[in-house]
Amino acid sequence: MPDDQQEISELTSNDVDRLQQQRDLIFSLLADATSKEKFLTSAGKLGAIEAILKAGIYQSTQTYELQSLGIVLGDVFHEKLGMEWIMVKDEHGRDPALRVPGTSIILFPLTMISKRIEKAETVDVFELYNGIAGRVLELLEDDSVD
């Protein structure tokens, strides 16, 4: 596959199961019924990610766990912006991503948190979400989006 080509496909049942396992991992960290109930909302998901990061539960070497936080972040983009989960295959492999239906706007939330933590950056998940969501909305307003 040439370096600049991406193959986009729908999620398979295995992909759906994998994403659910990652969501379940994060959900399992929630201590009480109130936290679990809040997690059902977009703000609750962002709050849970923020609390997990601030508590230092995962180290920079725990890529799968950090990427699971990215999946939960992706769920917020899905819920708030109406983005759809897809799979993108390129020269680096096959990963879950989010696309604004009918456009070429694609986000890769899987690594949005893990890459920053691995670089020892501080992550403000609300700032991260708001910045990216704002940019997506700007692109949608731009007539040049295909």
Backbone hydrogen bonds in HBPLUS format (Angstrom, degrees):
<---DONOR---> <-ACCEPTOR-->    atom                        ^
c    i                          cat <-CA-CA->   ^        H-A-AA   ^      H-
h    n   atom  resd res      DA  || num        DHA   H-A  angle D-A-AA Bond
n    s   type  num  typ     dist DA aas  dist angle  dist       angle   num
A0005-GLN N   A0002-PRO O   3.12 MM   3  5.57 170.7  2.13 121.9 124.0     1
A0007-GLU N   A0089-LYS O   2.82 MM  82  4.99 164.6  1.84 148.6 154.0     2
A0089-LYS N   A0007-GLU O   2.83 MM  82  4.99 163.9  1.85 143.9 149.6     3
A0009-SER N   A0087-MET O   2.93 MM  78  5.23 158.8  1.98 149.0 154.0     4
A0087-MET N   A0009-SER O   2.82 MM  78  5.23 163.9  1.85 157.5 157.6     5
A0015-ASP N   A0012-THR O   3.08 MM   3  5.03 116.7  2.50  93.3 108.6     6
A0016-VAL N   A0012-THR O   2.98 MM   4  6.32 161.1  2.02 154.1 158.6     7
A0017-ASP N   A0013-SER O   2.98 MM   4  6.18 157.6  2.03 144.3 150.2     8
A0018-ARG N   A0014-ASN O   2.91 MM   4  6.12 156.4  1.96 146.7 153.1     9
A0019-LEU N   A0015-ASP O   2.96 MM   4  6.23 165.6  1.98 156.9 159.6    10
A0020-GLN N   A0016-VAL O   3.00 MM   4  6.19 155.2  2.06 145.4 152.7    11
A0021-GLN N   A0017-ASP O   2.91 MM   4  6.17 150.8  2.00 148.2 156.1    12
A0022-GLN N   A0018-ARG O   3.11 MM   4  6.43 149.7  2.21 145.3 153.2    13
A0023-ARG N   A0019-LEU O   2.94 MM   4  6.28 155.9  2.00 149.2 156.0    14
A0024-ASP N   A0020-GLN O   2.81 MM   4  5.99 162.8  1.84 151.4 156.4    15
A0025-LEU N   A0021-GLN O   3.01 MM   4  6.19 145.4  2.13 139.3 147.7    16
A0026-ILE N   A0022-GLN O   3.36 MM   4  6.68 159.1  2.41 146.1 149.3    17
A0027-PHE N   A0023-ARG O   2.88 MM   4  6.15 165.8  1.90 155.8 160.6    18
A0028-SER N   A0024-ASP O   2.86 MM   4  5.96 147.5  1.96 145.6 153.3    19
A0029-LEU N   A0026-ILE O   3.02 MM   3  5.46 154.0  2.09 111.4 119.3    20
A0030-LEU N   A0027-PHE O   3.06 MM   3  5.56 158.2  2.11 114.3 120.9    21
A0036-LYS N   A0032-ASP O   3.02 MM   4  6.30 160.3  2.06 153.1 159.3    22
A0037-GLU N   A0033-ALA O   2.83 MM   4  6.00 148.6  1.92 145.6 154.1    23
A0038-LYS N   A0034-THR O   2.93 MM   4  6.16 162.1  1.96 151.8 156.4    24
A0039-PHE N   A0035-SER O   2.96 MM   4  6.12 143.4  2.10 141.8 151.9    25
A0040-LEU N   A0037-GLU O   3.14 MM   3  5.60 155.7  2.20 109.0 116.2    26
A0041-THR N   A0038-LYS O   2.92 MM   3  5.70 168.4  1.94 124.2 128.0    27
A0045-LYS N   A0041-THR O   2.98 MM   4  6.27 147.2  2.09 145.0 153.3    28
A0046-LEU N   A0042-SER O   3.05 MM   4  6.40 165.0  2.07 155.5 158.3    29
A0047-GLY N   A0043-ALA O   2.85 MM   4  6.03 156.6  1.90 146.4 153.8    30
A0048-ALA N   A0044-GLY O   2.89 MM   4  6.03 152.9  1.96 143.1 150.0    31
A0049-ILE N   A0045-LYS O   2.98 MM   4  6.27 162.8  2.01 153.3 157.5    32
A0050-GLU N   A0046-LEU O   2.94 MM   4  6.14 166.3  1.96 150.8 154.8    33
A0051-ALA N   A0047-GLY O   2.89 MM   4  6.09 161.0  1.93 149.0 154.1    34
A0052-ILE N   A0048-ALA O   2.94 MM   4  6.11 161.1  1.97 152.0 156.9    35
A0053-LEU N   A0049-ILE O   2.92 MM   4  6.17 160.4  1.96 154.3 159.8    36
A0054-LYS N   A0050-GLU O   2.88 MM   4  6.08 166.3  1.90 153.7 157.7    37
A0055-ALA N   A0051-ALA O   2.93 MM   4  6.02 148.2  2.03 143.6 152.1    38
A0057-ILE N   A0052-ILE O   3.45 MM   5  5.92 164.8  2.47 164.2 165.2    39
A0056-GLY N   A0053-LEU O   3.05 MM   3  5.21 149.3  2.14 102.8 112.4    40
A0062-GLN N   A0059-GLN O   3.00 MM   3  5.49 166.0  2.02 118.6 123.2    41
A0066-LEU N   A0062-GLN O   2.96 MM   4  6.22 164.6  1.99 158.5 163.6    42
A0067-GLN N   A0063-THR O   2.74 MM   4  5.90 153.2  1.81 153.3 161.4    43
A0068-SER N   A0064-TYR O   2.87 MM   4  6.12 133.8  2.09 139.4 152.5    44
A0069-LEU N   A0065-GLU O   3.20 MM   4  6.67 142.5  2.35 141.3 150.1    45
A0070-GLY N   A0066-LEU O   3.22 MM   4  6.62 143.5  2.36 135.1 145.0    46
A0071-ILE N   A0067-GLN O   3.00 MM   4  6.41 139.6  2.17 142.4 152.7    47
A0072-VAL N   A0068-SER O   3.18 MM   4  6.54 156.9  2.24 147.1 152.1    48
A0073-LEU N   A0069-LEU O   2.93 MM   4  6.25 154.7  1.99 146.8 154.5    49
A0074-GLY N   A0070-GLY O   2.83 MM   4  6.07 150.5  1.92 141.7 150.2    50
A0075-ASP N   A0071-ILE O   2.93 MM   4  6.30 140.4  2.09 142.1 153.0    51
A0075-ASP N   A0072-VAL O   3.09 MM   3  4.99 121.8  2.45  91.6 106.4    52
A0076-VAL N   A0073-LEU O   3.02 MM   3  5.28 131.0  2.26 101.5 114.3    53
A0077-PHE N   A0073-LEU O   3.31 MM   4  6.82 151.8  2.39 146.3 153.3    54
A0078-HIS N   A0074-GLY O   2.92 MM   4  6.22 155.7  1.98 150.1 157.5    55
A0079-GLU N   A0075-ASP O   2.85 MM   4  6.06 160.1  1.89 145.9 150.9    56
A0080-LYS N   A0076-VAL O   2.81 MM   4  5.85 171.6  1.81 156.3 158.9    57
A0081-LEU N   A0077-PHE O   2.91 MM   4  5.36 153.0  1.98 133.8 142.1    58
A0082-GLY N   A0078-HIS O   3.08 MM   4  4.97 126.3  2.38 122.7 129.2    59
A0084-GLU N   A0099-ARG O   2.78 MM  15  5.28 166.6  1.80 149.8 150.6    60
A0099-ARG N   A0084-GLU O   2.88 MM  15  5.28 152.5  1.96 140.9 149.4    61
A0086-ILE N   A0097-ALA O   2.86 MM  11  5.34 160.1  1.90 147.9 150.2    62
A0097-ALA N   A0086-ILE O   2.89 MM  11  5.34 155.2  1.95 147.0 147.0    63
A0088-VAL N   A0095-ASP O   2.84 MM   7  5.44 164.9  1.87 156.4 160.5    64
A0095-ASP N   A0088-VAL O   2.93 MM   7  5.44 160.4  1.97 146.9 147.6    65
A0090-ASP N   A0093-GLY O   2.83 MM   3  5.45 159.0  1.87 156.3 161.7    66
A0093-GLY N   A0090-ASP O   3.12 MM   3  5.45 155.9  2.18 111.1 118.1    67
A0098-LEU N   A0107-LEU O   2.84 MM   9  5.08 160.2  1.88 145.0 150.9    68
A0107-LEU N   A0098-LEU O   2.74 MM   9  5.08 155.8  1.80 146.3 154.9    69
A0100-VAL N   A0105-ILE O   3.06 MM   5  5.65 152.2  2.14 150.0 158.1    70
A0103-THR N   A0100-VAL O   3.05 MM   3  5.66 139.0  2.22 151.5 149.1    71
A0112-MET N   A0109-PRO O   3.12 MM   3  4.96 153.3  2.19 101.7 109.9    72
A0115-LYS N   A0111-THR O   3.09 MM   4  5.59 164.0  2.12 135.3 140.4    73
A0117-ILE N   A0113-ILE O   2.97 MM   4  6.23 163.4  1.99 161.4 166.6    74
A0118-GLU N   A0114-SER O   2.85 MM   4  5.95 162.3  1.88 153.7 158.9    75
A0119-LYS N   A0115-LYS O   3.20 MM   4  6.33 129.9  2.46 132.0 143.3    76
A0119-LYS N   A0116-ARG O   3.17 MM   3  5.15 134.7  2.39  93.7 106.0    77
A0121-GLU N   A0116-ARG O   2.89 MM   5  5.23 163.3  1.92 158.2 153.5    78
A0120-ALA N   A0117-ILE O   2.86 MM   3  4.88 157.0  1.91 111.1 114.6    79
A0128-LEU N   A0124-ASP O   2.85 MM   4  6.11 161.6  1.88 158.2 164.5    80
A0129-TYR N   A0125-VAL O   2.88 MM   4  5.98 168.4  1.89 145.1 148.5    81
A0130-ASN N   A0126-PHE O   2.88 MM   4  5.98 171.7  1.88 150.5 153.2    82
A0131-GLY N   A0127-GLU O   2.90 MM   4  5.90 159.9  1.94 147.2 152.9    83
A0132-ILE N   A0128-LEU O   3.09 MM   4  6.24 168.4  2.10 152.6 155.6    84
A0133-ALA N   A0129-TYR O   2.79 MM   4  5.87 169.5  1.80 162.3 166.1    85
A0134-GLY N   A0130-ASN O   2.89 MM   4  5.84 154.8  1.95 139.0 146.5    86
A0135-ARG N   A0131-GLY O   3.09 MM   4  6.30 152.6  2.17 140.1 147.1    87
A0136-VAL N   A0132-ILE O   2.92 MM   4  6.22 157.9  1.97 153.7 159.6    88
A0137-LEU N   A0133-ALA O   2.98 MM   4  6.24 162.8  2.01 151.9 156.1    89
A0138-GLU N   A0134-GLY O   2.96 MM   4  6.23 149.6  2.06 143.6 152.3    90
A0139-LEU N   A0135-ARG O   2.93 MM   4  6.22 159.4  1.98 150.8 155.9    91
A0140-LEU N   A0136-VAL O   2.94 MM   4  6.25 149.8  2.03 147.8 156.6    92
A0141-GLU N   A0137-LEU O   3.13 MM   4  6.37 139.6  2.30 139.6 149.4    93
A0141-GLU N   A0138-GLU O   3.11 MM   3  5.18 127.4  2.40  96.3 109.9    94
A0142-ASP N   A0138-GLU O   3.14 MM   4  6.42 128.6  2.42 139.8 153.5    95
A0142-ASP N   A0139-LEU O   3.11 MM   3  5.02 135.8  2.31  94.1 106.6    96
A0145-VAL N   A0142-ASP O   3.33 MM   3  6.14 175.5  2.34 123.2 124.4    97
